[in-house]
């Protein structure tokens, strides 16, 4: 409240504000932490994944016990954030954002924040935001490099303007090949939340409207003012192909040597599955949110919505074969 850019009135706007965070991995966890401590009144967190030991190097909301218990990140984040600030509302939802559920999960929030790890989901969020006129903040990091930008439909370029028509655009390296340093994650999350606080406190005039990039290792900082593309698929021609299409039947997860399988037409009874798989698989266990079992050299994690993460391969055919073998086609 002492900061002149916000003041008592701006702080009250923060307390009355709502935002939705898509993804609670590295950037998402750091952003959620900052938002809750700033007093953002209501935060919905969407994440499809669970905590693993390798996450702890950069995902600051989680502890070893979360990884030991394989808690979904949305559940672990909600618990931690409630302990940090009990006066705000936080809702963790274990879900994979896709074309079928985007409207249900994102509607009603005046701001969307990016905590994802893949461009399929980012372009889906961009389609929804442009179609509904909802501001959102793009943020990404890999290795020691990261970038962020506020996207305001009608006022700024959208993500499709920035990346869909530029040869070699985007983060060509991935965390599979070069890893990611924890400090760049926190720096990018700070840039993202700094802009979010301007929007949620009603200080839109303070938004700089630039794409900011930074490298924590080399010390290079850069910002540019990108221009809208009048021929842009999304904000120019208003063709929302990601929002109108169906999610891919599989997706390779960044840095995980894993494939996610989408099977949304079924609801899994984890207790029944645990009993059925006990005689055919190894280390079968479930915690009410997910079920894990091993078929060496693979490890399979099943969610109640029918999704599965098959660890130990990046071959979609292998992953789908295992899914069909143990759960049926």
Order of alpha helices (4+ residues) and beta strands (2+ residues): alpha-beta-alpha-beta-alpha-alpha-beta-alpha-beta-alpha-beta-beta-alpha-alpha-alpha-beta-beta-alpha-beta-beta-alpha-beta-beta-beta-beta-alpha
